Amino acid sequence: MNTAELRDKSIDELNTREHELREQLFKLRFQSATGHMENPMKIREVRREIARIKTLLNERSRA
């Protein structure tokens, strides 16, 4: 999901998406530790999307 799509979402939707991504990140880290990881770059992508969401939430709270 790109930044333009995230900007269209409400604060509640962003919080929900962040929560989902954090759960996904936990599962990916567990897979990485056990050696069953299919795509190691997925961790990086999830972390970056969480950062995008947190940035948007911070921008909206300051506005």
C-alpha positions, -999 to 999 in steps of 0.1 A, spaced: 0 0 0 15 33 -10 14 66 9 -14 81 -13 -37 52 -4 -28 55 33 -36 92 33 -72 85 22 -78 63 53 -92 75 86 -72 75 119 -91 44 131 -83 25 99 -47 34 102 -45 22 138 -61 -10 128 -37 -15 98 -7 -8 121 -19 -34 146 -23 -60 118 11 -52 105 27 -55 139 11 -90 142 24 -99 108 59 -87 117 59 -108 148 50 -139 127 77 -131 102 103 -127 129 93 -161 143 95 -177 108 130 -161 104 142 -175 137 130 -210 129 144 -209 93 111 -212 75 112 -178 59 101 -177 22 109 -140 15 133 -123 38 126 -89 23 90 -91 35 102 -80 70 117 -49 56 85 -41 36 63 -45 67 86 -24 88 86 4 62 48 3 60 45 6 98 68 36 96 47 52 69 15 48 90 32 61 121 44 92 102 9 99 89 -6 95 124 20 119 138 13 144 110 -24 143 118 -20 146 155 2 178 150 -23 194 126 
